[in-house]
Amino acid sequence: MLLIPCPWCGERHESEFTYGGDATATIPSGDQREDTEAWYQFVYERTNPAGDHAEYWHHSYGCSKWFKITRNTLNNNILDVPESSQS
């Protein structure tokens, strides 16, 4: 069981959240906006890092806010969560 500390609601069970993806991925911009391959890589080509990783999470069954955490993918320890004053 993973307990995720929501910056607004406090620690909650993982079932209240939806994983939002890799927070280190860069959205295609500029000339790449029309490049199908760039969008394919952004949406589908992901690494599976072992260790500390920045991720987006959505408190879908709570306050409905998005936030970024740093989680260790080897042991699921959550290392960093922003303050609730940050949006």
N, C-alpha and C positions, 0 to 999 in steps of 0.2 A: 504494500500500500504506500502510495506517495502522497505526502501532505505538502501542498503548495501554499506558500504564504502570499495571499493577495495583498497588495499594498493598501487597499481600501477596506477589505473585509476581515483580514487576518488569515490565519492558517485554516485551510479547507481541504477536504478530500479531493483527490485527482478527478473523480467522477463529475465534479462541478465544472471542469475546465475542458477546453478544446485546444489541442496543440496547434499553434499557428505557423510553425515552420522555423527554418534557419534564420536567425536574426543577422547573420553575417552575409547573406546573399544580397547581391546588388541588382536592383531592378534595371532592366535595359533603358537607356535614355539616349537622347541626341540621335545620331545616325542609326543606332541599334534599335530604336523603337519600331522600325518597319522590318527588322531582320527576324525572320521566323526561327532561324537557328539560335539566335541569342535568347529568344523567349523560350524555346524548347529547353535550352540549358538552364535557364532560370527556374522553370517550373519542374522539370523532371530530373535533371542531372544533379544529384546531391551526393555529398560525401557522408560517411558514417563515422564521425570522429570518435576516438576513444579518449576520454578525458573531459576537460572543461569545455563547454560549448554554450554560446549565446542562443537563446530561443525566444520566440514569441508565444505567449499564452493568452487565451481569451477566457474570462470568467463567465462562461456562457450560461450557467445556472446560478448566477449570483448577481453581481453589480454590472455585468455586461461590458466591463472595461478590458482593454488590451494592455499588456505590459510585457516587458522583456526581463528574463531571468538568465542567470548563468548557472548551468547544471552540469555536474560531472556525470557523464554517460556510463561510467564504469560502476558507480555505486549509487547513483540517483541523488547524491547530496546536492542540495540547492545552495550555491555559494554566494549569490548576489541577487537582490531584488531591489528595484528602485523605491524611493519614498513615494507615498501617496500624493504628495504635492506636485510630483512630476506627472505630466500627462503624455 
